[in-house]
Amino acid sequence: MSRAESGSGRRGRRGESRRDEAAESVDYDEYGPGEDYADEYDYDPEEDFSAEYGHTHTRAAGSGDEHHDEAEEASSQGRGRRRAKREDKGPSKVSSFSANAIKRVSVLGERPNQIVYTLAEQSRRKRGTAVLVTLLTAFGLALILLLGLLTFQFVSNDGGGTVAETEENIVEPPEGHTTLTPELYLSESNREDTFGAIDERDPEAQPMTEDSAFGGAEELELNGVSLEAQETTVNDSCTSMVWGGDLAQSLLDAECVNAASALYTDSDQEYVTQVTLFDVADSDGAEEVAAALDPTNAETEAGFVLPRTGEDVSGLHEGYSQANTQVMGHYVAVFWSAREDGEDPGEDSELATVNVASMNSVQFIYDEVVRNGGGQDEEGEGEG
């Protein structure tokens, strides 16, 4: 045997011996891979994959090749034994890997429990977040429904709005306003037997609107005189409807919440009459306002309601006019009439008829009396 052959044989034997020792030494501790660890991956350190990747050996033929052939034969026999062993073993690669993974994780002591607790905590947080999102969504929907309900109540409110607030500051009349006061003025105090049921304004009552005040009084008739409403308005500022400092102050003191006004003319466009209503807190305050309206009252400075006729109508701006003021519970009603040309009617009583006919425009006040349980027998008092 040549030295080359002897060396090759020794290297082969030493290689085989070392491989055997390595196979035997792959004895991990109790937490490492078992004896079948290498089998799970079907890995052979001596297996040649060069041909699969396009590589070729450049070794010359000879004794080395013979030894190589013997090694390959032995390796093939080893792989055959391992395959047979795997077939006998039964569990799949995934099962073996899972078992070994658990064995390796066990060296971490209590950490697997910590991982479980961490995962559980994350799960609870996710559930908490989901619950929070659900609650916020429900709250948002409830808020939208509430806003919708409030909007619906506001739009569908038959009273025409919310309870009005008392005016706090006096609104000065426009520059160049008229200072006309009626030449004939009559004032009637509150009649308790008729308006006692509405001596005080209901704190929850809705303020006057054009429809509630004059909705049923567009046309008025009395003794052959027909009046038709030309303009109606409601103002939240009572003092903007009058001139005169004492009169304006009396409206503030009486806690006036709003004022309504209607302008009427007859069918022949010969007469004009204006109806003005002030809604104050009670009949005592209404009496104070009526006193300040009286042109003959020397205890107060001059003041009266502002006319709502246009510049093309002289009546109520200048010339002759007559008025009647009535305290009707917590209301003050002013009926003011004149010829459109402002002329004195002389002996003609038709202007007086126009003035009395205008008093039928406040029928809603009598309706309020009836709703509050009084005045059923006095419903026609305003008809003169």
VOVO-78201 format. One record per residue (C-alpha): chain; residue number from 1; residue in one letter; y, z, x. Coordinates in steps of 0.1 Angstrom, whole numbers, plus 2048, in hexadecimal, padded with zeros to 3 digits. Example, Ala and Ser with C-alpha at 12.3 -4.5 7.8 and 13.67 -1.06 7.14 Angstrom:
<nodes>
NODE   chaine   num   residu   north    up   east
NODE        A     1        a     7D3   84E    87B
NODE        A     2        s     7F5   847    889
</nodes>
This chain:
<nodes>
NODE   chaine   num   residu   north    up   east
NODE        A     1        m     800   800    800
NODE        A     2        s     822   7F6    80F
NODE        A     3        r     83F   80E    812
NODE        A     4        a     852   7FB    7F8
NODE        A     5        e     835   7FE    7E0
NODE        A     6        s     831   822    7E9
NODE        A     7        g     855   82A    7E4
NODE        A     8        s     856   817    7C4
NODE        A     9        g     838   82A    7B7
NODE        A    10        r     847   84B    7C1
NODE        A    11        r     868   843    7B1
NODE        A    12        g     855   839    792
NODE        A    13        r     841   859    792
NODE        A    14        r     860   86E    79A
NODE        A    15        g     872   85C    77D
NODE        A    16        e     855   862    766
NODE        A    17        s     853   886    771
NODE        A    18        r     878   88C    76D
NODE        A    19        r     877   87C    74B
NODE        A    20        d     85B   892    740
NODE        A    21        e     86D   8B0    74D
NODE        A    22        a     88D   8A5    73C
NODE        A    23        a     87A   8A0    71B
NODE        A    24        e     86B   8C3    71F
NODE        A    25        s     88D   8D2    729
NODE        A    26        v     89E   8C5    70A
NODE        A    27        d     896   8E6    6FB
NODE        A    28        y     8B7   8F2    6EC
NODE        A    29        d     8BE   915    6E2
NODE        A    30        e     8B6   920    6C0
NODE        A    31        y     8D7   911    6B3
NODE        A    32        g     8D4   8EF    6C3
NODE        A    33        p     8C0   8D0    6BB
NODE        A    34        g     89A   8D4    6B7
NODE        A    35        e     87F   8C2    6C9
NODE        A    36        d     883   8A4    6B3
NODE        A    37        y     8A8   8A1    6B8
NODE        A    38        a     8A5   880    6CC
NODE        A    39        d     88D   872    6B2
NODE        A    40        e     8A8   874    697
NODE        A    41        y     8BC   859    6A8
NODE        A    42        d     89E   845    6B5
NODE        A    43        y     8AE   845    6D7
NODE        A    44        d     89A   83D    6F7
NODE        A    45        p     8AD   840    718
NODE        A    46        e     894   827    728
NODE        A    47        e     897   80D    70D
NODE        A    48        d     8A7   7EC    719
NODE        A    49        f     8C1   7DD    701
NODE        A    50        s     8CF   7C4    71A
NODE        A    51        a     8BE   7A7    70A
NODE        A    52        e     8CE   7AF    6E8
NODE        A    53        y     8F0   7AE    6F7
NODE        A    54        g     8EA   78E    70B
NODE        A    55        h     8E5   79E    72D
NODE        A    56        t     8C9   793    745
NODE        A    57        h     8B9   7A5    762
NODE        A    58        t     8BF   798    785
NODE        A    59        r     8A3   7AB    795
NODE        A    60        a     88A   797    7A9
NODE        A    61        a     866   795    7A0
NODE        A    62        g     84F   7AC    7B3
NODE        A    63        s     842   7CE    7B4
NODE        A    64        g     861   7DC    7A4
NODE        A    65        d     85A   7C5    786
NODE        A    66        e     837   7D2    784
NODE        A    67        h     844   7F5    783
NODE        A    68        h     85E   7EB    76A
NODE        A    69        d     842   7DC    754
NODE        A    70        e     82F   7FC    756
NODE        A    71        a     84D   810    74C
NODE        A    72        e     854   7F9    72F
NODE        A    73        e     830   7FC    723
NODE        A    74        a     832   822    725
NODE        A    75        s     854   822    713
NODE        A    76        s     845   80C    6F8
NODE        A    77        q     828   823    6F4
NODE        A    78        g     840   841    6F2
NODE        A    79        r     854   830    6D7
NODE        A    80        g     835   828    6C4
NODE        A    81        r     82B   84D    6C5
NODE        A    82        r     84D   858    6BA
NODE        A    83        r     84D   83F    69D
NODE        A    84        a     82B   84C    692
NODE        A    85        k     838   86F    695
NODE        A    86        r     856   867    680
NODE        A    87        e     841   858    666
NODE        A    88        d     82B   877    665
NODE        A    89        k     849   88D    665
NODE        A    90        g     856   881    644
NODE        A    91        p     87B   88C    641
NODE        A    92        s     896   871    645
NODE        A    93        k     8B0   86F    661
NODE        A    94        v     8CA   87C    649
NODE        A    95        s     8B6   89B    641
NODE        A    96        s     8AE   8A2    665
NODE        A    97        f     8D2   89D    66F
NODE        A    98        s     8DE   8B4    653
NODE        A    99        a     8C5   8CF    65D
NODE        A   100        n     8D0   8CD    681
NODE        A   101        a     8F5   8CD    677
NODE        A   102        i     8F0   8ED    663
NODE        A   103        k     8DE   8FC    681
NODE        A   104        r     8FB   8F3    698
NODE        A   105        v     915   900    67F
NODE        A   106        s     903   922    67D
NODE        A   107        v     90F   92B    6A0
NODE        A   108        l     932   92E    691
NODE        A   109        g     929   950    682
NODE        A   110        e     93E   957    663
NODE        A   111        r     952   936    665
NODE        A   112        p     93D   924    64B
NODE        A   113        n     947   93F    632
NODE        A   114        q     96B   93B    63C
NODE        A   115        i     968   916    637
NODE        A   116        v     959   91C    614
NODE        A   117        y     976   935    60C
NODE        A   118        t     990   91C    619
NODE        A   119        l     981   900    603
NODE        A   120        a     980   917    5E5
NODE        A   121        e     9A4   921    5EB
NODE        A   122        q     9AF   8FC    5EE
NODE        A   123        s     99C   8F6    5CD
NODE        A   124        r     9AE   913    5BC
NODE        A   125        r     9D0   905    5C9
NODE        A   126        k     9C8   8E3    5BC
NODE        A   127        r     9BF   8F2    59A
NODE        A   128        g     9DE   907    59B
NODE        A   129        t     9F3   8E8    5A2
NODE        A   130        a     9E2   8D6    586
NODE        A   131        v     9E9   8F3    56E
NODE        A   132        l     A0E   8F4    579
NODE        A   133        v     A12   8CF    574
NODE        A   134        t     A03   8D2    551
NODE        A   135        l     A1A   8EF    548
NODE        A   136        l     A39   8DD    555
NODE        A   137        t     A2F   8BE    541
NODE        A   138        a     A2A   8D2    522
NODE        A   139        f     A4C   8E3    527
NODE        A   140        g     A5D   8C2    52C
NODE        A   141        l     A4E   8B5    50B
NODE        A   142        a     A58   8D4    4F9
NODE        A   143        l     A7B   8D1    506
NODE        A   144        i     A7D   8AC    4FB
NODE        A   145        l     A70   8B6    4D8
NODE        A   146        l     A8A   8D2    4D6
NODE        A   147        l     AA6   8BB    4DF
NODE        A   148        g     A9A   8A1    4C6
NODE        A   149        l     A99   8BB    4AB
NODE        A   150        l     ABC   8C8    4B3
NODE        A   151        t     AC9   8A4    4B3
NODE        A   152        f     AB9   89D    492
NODE        A   153        q     AC7   8BC    482
NODE        A   154        f     AEA   8B4    490
NODE        A   155        v     AE8   890    483
NODE        A   156        s     AD9   899    461
NODE        A   157        n     AF0   8B7    45B
NODE        A   158        d     AFC   8B3    437
NODE        A   159        g     B1A   8CA    43E
NODE        A   160        g     B28   8B0    455
NODE        A   161        g     B29   8C4    475
NODE        A   162        t     B29   8E7    483
NODE        A   163        v     B3E   905    479
NODE        A   164        a     B62   8FE    483
NODE        A   165        e     B74   915    49B
NODE        A   166        t     B96   925    494
NODE        A   167        e     BB3   913    4A3
NODE        A   168        e     BC4   927    4BF
NODE        A   169        n     BE3   914    4C8
NODE        A   170        i     BFF   904    4B3
NODE        A   171        v     C01   8DE    4B4
NODE        A   172        e     C26   8D3    4B4
NODE        A   173        p     C30   8B9    49B
NODE        A   174        p     C39   896    4A8
NODE        A   175        e     C5D   88F    4B3
NODE        A   176        g     C73   882    498
NODE        A   177        h     C5D   890    47C
NODE        A   178        t     C6C   894    459
NODE        A   179        t     C78   8B7    44E
NODE        A   180        l     C77   8AF    429
NODE        A   181        t     C6F   8CB    412
NODE        A   182        p     C69   8C7    3EC
NODE        A   183        e     C86   8CD    3D5
NODE        A   184        l     C6F   8DA    3BA
NODE        A   185        y     C56   8F2    3C7
NODE        A   186        l     C3D   908    3B4
NODE        A   187        s     C24   920    3C4
NODE        A   188        e     C06   931    3B3
NODE        A   189        s     BF5   94F    3C2
NODE        A   190        n     BD0   954    3C4
NODE        A   191        r     BBF   95B    3A2
NODE        A   192        e     BA4   975    3A8
NODE        A   193        d     B93   96E    387
NODE        A   194        t     B8E   94A    391
NODE        A   195        f     B8B   949    3B7
NODE        A   196        g     B7F   96C    3BE
NODE        A   197        a     B5D   95F    3C8
NODE        A   198        i     B6C   94C    3E5
NODE        A   199        d     B86   965    3F1
NODE        A   200        e     B76   964    413
NODE        A   201        r     B69   946    426
NODE        A   202        d     B44   948    42E
NODE        A   203        p     B41   94B    454
NODE        A   204        e     B24   932    454
NODE        A   205        a     B35   91A    43D
NODE        A   206        q     B3A   8F6    449
NODE        A   207        p     B5D   8EA    44E
NODE        A   208        m     B6C   8D1    435
NODE        A   209        t     B65   8AC    439
NODE        A   210        e     B75   88E    428
NODE        A   211        d     B56   889    413
NODE        A   212        s     B52   8AE    409
NODE        A   213        a     B77   8B2    401
NODE        A   214        f     B7F   891    3F0
NODE        A   215        g     B5E   87F    3EC
NODE        A   216        g     B60   882    3C6
NODE        A   217        a     B85   87E    3C2
NODE        A   218        e     B8D   85A    3CD
NODE        A   219        e     B9C   853    3AA
NODE        A   220        l     BAF   86C    394
NODE        A   221        e     BBD   867    371
NODE        A   222        l     BD2   87C    35A
NODE        A   223        n     BE6   872    33B
NODE        A   224        g     BE6   84D    343
NODE        A   225        v     BEE   852    368
NODE        A   226        s     BD4   845    380
NODE        A   227        l     BD4   84E    3A5
NODE        A   228        e     BBF   83F    3C0
NODE        A   229        a     BB8   84E    3E3
NODE        A   230        q     BC7   838    3FE
NODE        A   231        e     BC0   84E    41C
NODE        A   232        t     BAC   86D    423
NODE        A   233        t     BA9   881    443
NODE        A   234        v     B9C   8A2    451
NODE        A   235        n     BAC   8B3    46F
NODE        A   236        d     B9E   8CF    484
NODE        A   237        s     BC2   8D9    48D
NODE        A   238        c     BD3   8E9    46F
NODE        A   239        t     BF4   8EC    481
NODE        A   240        s     BF6   8C7    488
NODE        A   241        m     BF9   8C1    463
NODE        A   242        v     C1A   8D5    45F
NODE        A   243        w     C3C   8DB    46E
NODE        A   244        g     C4E   8FC    472
NODE        A   245        g     C46   918    48A
NODE        A   246        d     C40   934    470
NODE        A   247        l     C29   91E    45B
NODE        A   248        a     C15   913    479
NODE        A   249        q     C12   938    485
NODE        A   250        s     C07   943    462
NODE        A   251        l     BEA   929    464
NODE        A   252        l     BDF   937    485
NODE        A   253        d     BE1   95B    478
NODE        A   254        a     BCD   951    459
NODE        A   255        e     BB1   942    470
NODE        A   256        c     BB4   91F    461
NODE        A   257        v     B96   90A    46D
NODE        A   258        n     BA0   8E8    460
NODE        A   259        a     BB5   8D5    448
NODE        A   260        a     BAE   8B8    430
NODE        A   261        s     BC7   89F    422
NODE        A   262        a     BC6   882    409
NODE        A   263        l     BE1   86A    400
NODE        A   264        y     BE2   85B    3DC
NODE        A   265        t     BF7   840    3CB
NODE        A   266        d     BF8   835    3A7
NODE        A   267        s     BEC   813    39B
NODE        A   268        d     C10   806    399
NODE        A   269        q     C18   812    3BD
NODE        A   270        e     C36   825    3AF
NODE        A   271        y     C2B   849    3B8
NODE        A   272        v     C1B   859    3D6
NODE        A   273        t     C0B   87B    3D8
NODE        A   274        q     BFC   88E    3F5
NODE        A   275        v     BE2   8AA    3F3
NODE        A   276        t     BDD   8C1    411
NODE        A   277        l     BC3   8DD    413
NODE        A   278        f     BC1   8F9    42D
NODE        A   279        d     BA1   90C    432
NODE        A   280        v     BA9   92F    43D
NODE        A   281        a     B96   950    442
NODE        A   282        d     B9E   961    421
NODE        A   283        s     BB6   962    403
NODE        A   284        d     BCE   97A    414
NODE        A   285        g     BD4   962    431
NODE        A   286        a     BD7   946    417
NODE        A   287        e     BF3   959    406
NODE        A   288        e     C06   95C    427
NODE        A   289        v     C03   937    42D
NODE        A   290        a     C10   92F    40A
NODE        A   291        a     C2E   946    40F
NODE        A   292        a     C37   934    42F
NODE        A   293        l     C34   913    41D
NODE        A   294        d     C4E   91E    402
NODE        A   295        p     C6F   90D    40A
NODE        A   296        t     C81   929    3F6
NODE        A   297        n     C72   945    40B
NODE        A   298        a     C8F   953    420
NODE        A   299        e     C78   968    435
NODE        A   300        t     C69   94B    447
NODE        A   301        e     C78   92D    458
NODE        A   302        a     C76   90B    448
NODE        A   303        g     C55   8F8    44A
NODE        A   304        f     C3E   8E3    435
NODE        A   305        v     C22   8CA    438
NODE        A   306        l     C27   8A9    44A
NODE        A   307        p     C26   889    434
NODE        A   308        r     C0B   870    43A
NODE        A   309        t     C1C   852    42A
NODE        A   310        g     C26   835    43F
NODE        A   311        e     C49   82B    44A
NODE        A   312        d     C4B   811    42F
NODE        A   313        v     C49   82D    415
NODE        A   314        s     C68   843    411
NODE        A   315        g     C58   85C    3FA
NODE        A   316        l     C4F   87D    40B
NODE        A   317        h     C64   874    429
NODE        A   318        e     C86   875    417
NODE        A   319        g     C95   878    3F5
NODE        A   320        y     C87   88C    3D8
NODE        A   321        s     C64   89C    3D6
NODE        A   322        q     C53   8B8    3C5
NODE        A   323        a     C35   8CE    3CF
NODE        A   324        n     C1D   8E8    3C3
NODE        A   325        t     C0A   900    3D9
NODE        A   326        q     BEB   913    3CD
NODE        A   327        v     BD7   92E    3DE
NODE        A   328        m     BB3   928    3D4
NODE        A   329        g     B9E   944    3E5
NODE        A   330        h     B9E   93C    40A
NODE        A   331        y     BAE   91A    405
NODE        A   332        v     BD2   911    403
NODE        A   333        a     BD8   8F0    3F0
NODE        A   334        v     BFA   8DE    3F1
NODE        A   335        f     C01   8C2    3D8
NODE        A   336        w     C20   8AE    3E1
NODE        A   337        s     C2D   890    3CD
NODE        A   338        a     C4A   878    3CD
NODE        A   339        r     C54   855    3C3
NODE        A   340        e     C4C   83C    3DE
NODE        A   341        d     C71   833    3E1
NODE        A   342        g     C7B   858    3E3
NODE        A   343        e     C92   855    3C5
NODE        A   344        d     C98   872    3AD
NODE        A   345        p     C83   86C    38D
NODE        A   346        g     C9E   87C    377
NODE        A   347        e     C91   883    354
NODE        A   348        d     C71   870    35A
NODE        A   349        s     C53   888    359
NODE        A   350        e     C3A   870    367
NODE        A   351        l     C3E   87E    38A
NODE        A   352        a     C34   8A0    37D
NODE        A   353        t     C15   890    36D
NODE        A   354        v     C0C   880    38F
NODE        A   355        n     C0F   8A2    3A0
NODE        A   356        v     BF9   8B3    387
NODE        A   357        a     BDF   897    388
NODE        A   358        s     BDD   89B    3AE
NODE        A   359        m     BD0   8BF    3A8
NODE        A   360        n     BAF   8B1    39B
NODE        A   361        s     BA8   8A5    3BF
NODE        A   362        v     B9B   8C8    3C9
NODE        A   363        q     B7E   8CA    3B1
NODE        A   364        f     B67   8D3    3CF
NODE        A   365        i     B79   8F5    3D1
NODE        A   366        y     B6E   8FD    3AD
NODE        A   367        d     B4B   8F2    3B6
NODE        A   368        e     B4B   90A    3D3
NODE        A   369        v     B56   926    3BB
NODE        A   370        v     B38   91E    3A4
NODE        A   371        r     B20   91D    3C1
NODE        A   372        n     B2B   940    3CB
NODE        A   373        g     B25   94D    3A7
NODE        A   374        g     B48   94E    398
NODE        A   375        g     B61   93B    383
NODE        A   376        q     B49   929    36D
NODE        A   377        d     B61   92C    350
NODE        A   378        e     B7F   922    364
NODE        A   379        e     B72   901    372
NODE        A   380        g     B8E   8ED    362
NODE        A   381        e     BAB   903    36E
NODE        A   382        g     BB8   8E8    385
NODE        A   383        e     BBE   8CF    369
NODE        A   384        g     BDD   8E1    35C
</nodes>
